[in-house]
């Protein structure tokens, strides 16, 4: 399946965090680019939020990835309930 996604870094210097906005369908192939974006965001600010409000579909590997990132200090925000169930199942 050809997954399509978009990653946008939204720095918020006054609040000292970077919001990583993800959009579309995410699969295992998207994870290296997402990881690079998170590392870039961490270099800009100490806190990183991953906004999942625009994610429409993710595979099991992506759910496991987000679960691991949430445990390791990355905050998931605007996560729809149907995605949260998948992500929490990996914890």
N, CA and C atoms as an extended XYZ file, in Angstrom:
273
Properties=species:S:1:pos:R:3:atomname:S:1:resname:S:1:resid:I:1 pbc="F F F"
N         0.846       -1.182        0.000 N   UNK     1
C         0.000        0.000        0.000 CA  UNK     1
C         0.887        1.239        0.000 C   UNK     1
N         0.616        2.160       -0.878 N   UNK     2
C         1.366        3.400       -0.967 CA  UNK     2
C         0.778        4.412        0.016 C   UNK     2
N         1.491        4.666        1.093 N   UNK     3
C         1.017        5.597        2.109 CA  UNK     3
C         1.458        7.003        1.736 C   UNK     3
N         0.612        7.968        2.001 N   UNK     4
C         0.936        9.359        1.750 CA  UNK     4
C         0.779       10.134        3.049 C   UNK     4
N         1.767       10.975        3.312 N   UNK     5
C         1.767       11.722        4.560 CA  UNK     5
C         2.484       13.047        4.366 C   UNK     5
N         2.339       13.899        5.361 N   UNK     6
C         3.006       15.198        5.376 CA  UNK     6
C         3.461       15.468        6.804 C   UNK     6
N         4.650       16.051        6.933 N   UNK     7
C         5.199       16.407        8.241 CA  UNK     7
C         5.480       17.902        8.243 C   UNK     7
N         4.987       18.599        9.260 N   UNK     8
C         5.219       20.038        9.390 CA  UNK     8
C         5.755       20.308       10.789 C   UNK     8
N         6.889       20.994       10.867 N   UNK     9
C         7.427       21.417       12.163 CA  UNK     9
C         6.919       22.819       12.449 C   UNK     9
N         6.282       22.981       13.601 N   UNK    10
C         5.748       24.280       14.015 CA  UNK    10
C         6.441       24.702       15.304 C   UNK    10
N         7.523       25.488       15.209 N   UNK    11
C         8.201       25.946       16.430 CA  UNK    11
C         7.373       26.993       17.173 C   UNK    11
N         7.384       26.888       18.483 N   UNK    12
C         6.715       27.863       19.350 CA  UNK    12
C         7.751       28.354       20.367 C   UNK    12
N         8.624       29.282       19.948 N   UNK    13
C         9.732       29.696       20.807 CA  UNK    13
C         9.299       30.269       22.151 C   UNK    13
N         8.228       31.028       22.177 N   UNK    14
C         7.790       31.632       23.441 CA  UNK    14
C         7.400       30.566       24.458 C   UNK    14
N         6.783       29.485       23.969 N   UNK    15
C         6.360       28.405       24.867 CA  UNK    15
C         7.430       27.314       24.989 C   UNK    15
N         8.513       27.445       24.246 N   UNK    16
C         9.654       26.528       24.275 CA  UNK    16
C         9.287       25.085       23.919 C   UNK    16
N         8.580       24.926       22.820 N   UNK    17
C         8.334       23.590       22.301 CA  UNK    17
C         8.185       23.644       20.793 C   UNK    17
N         8.325       22.474       20.180 N   UNK    18
C         8.084       22.329       18.749 CA  UNK    18
C         6.968       21.322       18.582 C   UNK    18
N         6.000       21.694       17.774 N   UNK    19
C         4.894       20.812       17.456 CA  UNK    19
C         5.210       20.134       16.120 C   UNK    19
N         5.223       18.806       16.108 N   UNK    20
C         5.417       18.050       14.876 CA  UNK    20
C         4.027       17.611       14.433 C   UNK    20
N         3.522       18.282       13.411 N   UNK    21
C         2.178       17.997       12.913 CA  UNK    21
C         2.275       16.948       11.813 C   UNK    21
N         1.599       15.832       12.026 N   UNK    22
C         1.579       14.754       11.038 CA  UNK    22
C         0.215       14.731       10.374 C   UNK    22
N         0.217       14.446        9.086 N   UNK    23
C        -1.007       14.478        8.313 CA  UNK    23
C        -1.014       13.308        7.341 C   UNK    23
N        -2.125       12.588        7.281 N   UNK    24
C        -2.282       11.545        6.267 CA  UNK    24
C        -2.182       10.140        6.813 C   UNK    24
N        -1.676        9.262        5.959 N   UNK    25
C        -1.590        7.837        6.250 CA  UNK    25
C        -0.133        7.485        6.525 C   UNK    25
N         0.115        6.889        7.687 N   UNK    26
C         1.483        6.598        8.107 CA  UNK    26
C         1.713        5.100        8.185 C   UNK    26
N         2.834        4.676        7.614 N   UNK    27
C         3.228        3.281        7.731 CA  UNK    27
C         4.696        3.220        8.140 C   UNK    27
N         5.219        2.024        8.221 N   UNK    28
C         6.596        1.799        8.652 CA  UNK    28
C         7.599        2.574        7.791 C   UNK    28
N         7.317        2.748        6.526 N   UNK    29
C         8.238        3.453        5.625 CA  UNK    29
C         8.356        4.936        5.972 C   UNK    29
N         7.360        5.497        6.615 N   UNK    30
C         7.387        6.914        6.997 CA  UNK    30
C         8.210        7.157        8.264 C   UNK    30
N         8.482        6.120        9.028 N   UNK    31
C         9.102        6.290       10.342 CA  UNK    31
C        10.490        6.936       10.305 C   UNK    31
N        11.381        6.581        9.360 N   UNK    32
C        12.683        7.266        9.349 CA  UNK    32
C        12.564        8.784        9.151 C   UNK    32
N        11.666        9.222        8.284 N   UNK    33
C        11.490       10.660        8.077 CA  UNK    33
C        10.861       11.318        9.307 C   UNK    33
N         9.935       10.623        9.940 N   UNK    34
C         9.329       11.147       11.173 CA  UNK    34
C        10.400       11.271       12.256 C   UNK    34
N        11.260       10.263       12.374 N   UNK    35
C        12.337       10.294       13.364 CA  UNK    35
C        13.290       11.455       13.098 C   UNK    35
N        13.651       11.695       11.836 N   UNK    36
C        14.512       12.831       11.496 CA  UNK    36
C        13.847       14.152       11.889 C   UNK    36
N        12.541       14.249       11.648 N   UNK    37
C        11.816       15.470       11.999 CA  UNK    37
C        11.794       15.678       13.503 C   UNK    37
N        11.613       14.611       14.255 N   UNK    38
C        11.615       14.708       15.715 CA  UNK    38
C        12.998       15.129       16.212 C   UNK    38
N        14.050       14.548       15.653 N   UNK    39
C        15.412       14.930       16.049 CA  UNK    39
C        15.681       16.393       15.732 C   UNK    39
N        15.216       16.862       14.571 N   UNK    40
C        15.367       18.270       14.208 CA  UNK    40
C        14.616       19.160       15.205 C   UNK    40
N        13.412       18.741       15.554 N   UNK    41
C        12.606       19.501       16.515 CA  UNK    41
C        13.290       19.546       17.874 C   UNK    41
N        13.887       18.438       18.295 N   UNK    42
C        14.568       18.396       19.592 CA  UNK    42
C        15.791       19.310       19.601 C   UNK    42
N        16.454       19.454       18.456 N   UNK    43
C        17.591       20.376       18.389 CA  UNK    43
C        17.130       21.828       18.528 C   UNK    43
N        15.915       22.124       18.075 N   UNK    44
C        15.387       23.490       18.140 CA  UNK    44
C        14.870       23.830       19.539 C   UNK    44
N        14.209       22.879       20.184 N   UNK    45
C        13.596       23.123       21.494 CA  UNK    45
C        13.733       21.862       22.341 C   UNK    45
N        13.558       22.019       23.632 N   UNK    46
C        13.688       20.869       24.520 CA  UNK    46
C        12.438       19.983       24.520 C   UNK    46
N        11.276       20.582       24.311 N   UNK    47
C        10.042       19.797       24.344 CA  UNK    47
C         9.493       19.614       22.936 C   UNK    47
N         9.029       18.391       22.676 N   UNK    48
C         8.465       18.079       21.370 CA  UNK    48
C         7.088       17.454       21.565 C   UNK    48
N         6.126       17.998       20.852 N   UNK    49
C         4.776       17.450       20.834 CA  UNK    49
C         4.529       16.882       19.440 C   UNK    49
N         3.921       15.720       19.382 N   UNK    50
C         3.522       15.141       18.107 CA  UNK    50
C         2.013       15.261       18.006 C   UNK    50
N         1.565       16.034       17.041 N   UNK    51
C         0.136       16.284       16.827 CA  UNK    51
C        -0.392       15.276       15.810 C   UNK    51
N        -1.279       14.413       16.261 N   UNK    52
C        -1.824       13.349       15.423 CA  UNK    52
C        -3.245       13.639       14.938 C   UNK    52
N        -3.699       14.873       15.078 N   UNK    53
C        -5.089       15.197       14.749 CA  UNK    53
C        -5.437       14.976       13.282 C   UNK    53
N        -4.447       15.069       12.398 N   UNK    54
C        -4.716       14.932       10.966 CA  UNK    54
C        -4.304       13.573       10.399 C   UNK    54
N        -3.918       12.652       11.273 N   UNK    55
C        -3.555       11.303       10.818 CA  UNK    55
C        -4.840       10.522       10.560 C   UNK    55
N        -4.923        9.937        9.377 N   UNK    56
C        -6.139        9.208        9.002 CA  UNK    56
C        -5.975        7.702        9.122 C   UNK    56
N        -4.740        7.206        9.064 N   UNK    57
C        -4.495        5.771        9.127 CA  UNK    57
C        -3.054        5.529        9.527 C   UNK    57
N        -2.814        4.503       10.348 N   UNK    58
C        -1.452        4.109       10.643 CA  UNK    58
C        -1.393        2.598       10.768 C   UNK    58
N        -0.230        2.037       10.443 N   UNK    59
C        -0.080        0.592       10.548 CA  UNK    59
C         0.450        0.231       11.941 C   UNK    59
N         0.583       -1.066       12.190 N   UNK    60
C         0.995       -1.546       13.513 CA  UNK    60
C         2.375       -1.019       13.911 C   UNK    60
N         3.320       -1.005       12.982 N   UNK    61
C         4.672       -0.522       13.299 CA  UNK    61
C         4.648        0.956       13.687 C   UNK    61
N         3.845        1.744       13.001 N   UNK    62
C         3.735        3.164       13.340 CA  UNK    62
C         3.112        3.323       14.726 C   UNK    62
N         2.098        2.523       15.042 N   UNK    63
C         1.474        2.579       16.370 CA  UNK    63
C         2.491        2.222       17.451 C   UNK    63
N         3.298        1.190       17.208 N   UNK    64
C         4.329        0.798       18.170 CA  UNK    64
C         5.374        1.903       18.330 C   UNK    64
N         5.722        2.535       17.226 N   UNK    65
C         6.694        3.633       17.254 CA  UNK    65
C         6.180        4.784       18.127 C   UNK    65
N         4.940        5.215       17.897 N   UNK    66
C         4.383        6.320       18.672 CA  UNK    66
C         4.237        5.943       20.137 C   UNK    66
N         3.909        4.704       20.412 N   UNK    67
C         3.816        4.238       21.787 CA  UNK    67
C         5.169        4.367       22.482 C   UNK    67
N         6.233        3.939       21.804 N   UNK    68
C         7.576        4.015       22.378 CA  UNK    68
C         8.007        5.469       22.562 C   UNK    68
N         7.701        6.330       21.611 N   UNK    69
C         8.071        7.733       21.718 CA  UNK    69
C         7.332        8.405       22.879 C   UNK    69
N         6.076        8.047       23.078 N   UNK    70
C         5.294        8.636       24.176 CA  UNK    70
C         5.882        8.255       25.527 C   UNK    70
N         6.399        7.048       25.632 N   UNK    71
C         7.007        6.584       26.878 CA  UNK    71
C         8.347        7.289       27.114 C   UNK    71
N         9.008        7.716       26.029 N   UNK    72
C        10.339        8.316       26.123 CA  UNK    72
C        10.335        9.839       26.065 C   UNK    72
N         9.292       10.464       26.588 N   UNK    73
C         9.306       11.905       26.774 CA  UNK    73
C         8.724       12.752       25.657 C   UNK    73
N         8.274       12.146       24.596 N   UNK    74
C         7.602       12.895       23.533 CA  UNK    74
C         6.115       12.888       23.856 C   UNK    74
N         5.502       14.042       23.797 N   UNK    75
C         4.084       14.133       24.148 CA  UNK    75
C         3.220       14.041       22.892 C   UNK    75
N         2.261       13.111       22.903 N   UNK    76
C         1.289       12.987       21.818 CA  UNK    76
C         0.115       13.899       22.137 C   UNK    76
N        -0.261       14.762       21.187 N   UNK    77
C        -1.373       15.680       21.397 CA  UNK    77
C        -2.386       15.524       20.270 C   UNK    77
N        -3.614       15.891       20.586 N   UNK    78
C        -4.708       15.839       19.607 CA  UNK    78
C        -4.808       14.476       18.924 C   UNK    78
N        -4.698       13.450       19.724 N   UNK    79
C        -4.736       12.090       19.209 CA  UNK    79
C        -6.176       11.585       19.224 C   UNK    79
N        -6.749       11.293       18.048 N   UNK    80
C        -8.116       10.777       18.010 CA  UNK    80
C        -8.230        9.462       18.798 C   UNK    80
N        -9.393        9.218       19.350 N   UNK    81
C        -9.610        8.032       20.189 CA  UNK    81
C        -9.292        6.736       19.454 C   UNK    81
N        -9.658        6.646       18.185 N   UNK    82
C        -9.408        5.401       17.460 CA  UNK    82
C        -7.906        5.148       17.275 C   UNK    82
N        -7.108        6.208       17.164 N   UNK    83
C        -5.658        6.031       17.079 CA  UNK    83
C        -5.068        5.736       18.446 C   UNK    83
N        -5.577        6.402       19.476 N   UNK    84
C        -5.061        6.183       20.831 CA  UNK    84
C        -5.204        4.720       21.249 C   UNK    84
N        -6.315        4.081       20.862 N   UNK    85
C        -6.499        2.662       21.197 CA  UNK    85
C        -5.377        1.819       20.591 C   UNK    85
N        -5.031        2.095       19.350 N   UNK    86
C        -3.947        1.349       18.671 CA  UNK    86
C        -2.607        1.637       19.346 C   UNK    86
N        -2.357        2.904       19.623 N   UNK    87
C        -1.072        3.292       20.194 CA  UNK    87
C        -0.927        2.750       21.616 C   UNK    87
N        -1.963        2.858       22.414 N   UNK    88
C        -1.916        2.365       23.792 CA  UNK    88
C        -1.800        0.850       23.849 C   UNK    88
N        -2.294        0.149       22.859 N   UNK    89
C        -2.194       -1.315       22.825 CA  UNK    89
C        -0.745       -1.761       22.745 C   UNK    89
N         0.142       -0.902       22.211 N   UNK    90
C         1.552       -1.241       22.096 CA  UNK    90
C         2.354       -0.980       23.350 C   UNK    90
N         1.772       -0.303       24.339 N   UNK    91
C         2.506        0.025       25.563 CA  UNK    91
C         2.608       -1.175       26.475 C   UNK    91
